[in-house]
Amino acid sequence: MLKKPFFLTILLICIGQWAACQNSITGKITDIDDEPILGVTIKNLKTEEKATSDFDGNYSIHAQPTDTLLFKFSGYESRSIEVSDSNVIDVELKVNEDLVVIHSHHNLYKISPHYGINYNTYGFTFQNLYDQIPGGLNATLAYSTDFNRNKNAIIQLQKYIQLNAPIYLSLIGTFEKAAFNGNQYFSYKVKSRITLKNSSAYKLGTLSVIVGHLNYNGDQRTNNIGFGLGYSNYFLGGFEISTDFIYWNQLHEFNSRASYYFRRWKPYVSYKHVGKYEEFQIGIGYTFVL
């Protein structure tokens, strides 16, 4: 009669020892622009256990130090990583240029209602976060107005270009038109952004070179070619700060922005100065799937 409890006890001890050896590995999966990737399959090649990344790119799976994890997602290059002694493994996946794949999880968008303090304007920004436009372009549309004479509109197209790590390049074309207190300006800009990352895919910062044309009709009149520089980076696990300066001959333009990523939300504050145009803006972005 004592044999069954004895063997049951031994079995439970063995199961407990096995479970203790299984570490819980967690991490976040992103693309080269630090955007989270939803739906990545993570597989432990030794135990065959599988997991899937959530909306924020986070995942959790059991593994031992000697196990190897396979990260696989349609349209991206797969990666195999040995667990070793780490309990946190963040992974960056690169787009597979040899494949042309449209996947439902790529239909990510961001909408950001905002308020302009100086000119009492209300508006929104709409972005598609993946290359759904022909030519692999991302688009941003922004508009704000006080429902009277003050308004601002921005159209922006962005193209990511894969280079050899740790250097990543993106090109951004922007058209902006603003009317304020009886003045107005419009500008065309092309920005070349170079992002540097170390061997662990940690973002070291993004440098930008800007060239453009400004037509300003206000207290000063100018029609000039301009040049500028910009820099942005992530700090303290979610904060992002960006700034750029453009020299337009008689006029200067200064832009700065601070934001914080929290799951699907991205609250931000921004400041813009061009000649007599000066605006502080607050807003909050929300990422969703269609």
Salt bridges, closest charged atoms under 4 A:
ASP33 OD1 - ARG193 NH2 3.69
ASP34 OD1 - LYS197 NZ 3.65
ASP34 OD2 - LYS203 NZ 3.82
GLU48 OE1 - LYS43 NZ 3.13
GLU49 OE2 - HIS62 ND1 3.36
ASP56 OD2 - ARG263 NH2 3.56
GLU92 OE2 - LYS197 NZ 2.33
GLU176 OE1 - LYS189 NZ 3.94
GLU176 OE1 - LYS272 NZ 3.23
GLU240 OE1 - LYS266 NZ 3.62
ASP244 OD2 - LYS191 NZ 3.52
GLU253 OE2 - LYS189 NZ 2.55
GLU253 OE2 - LYS272 NZ 2.87
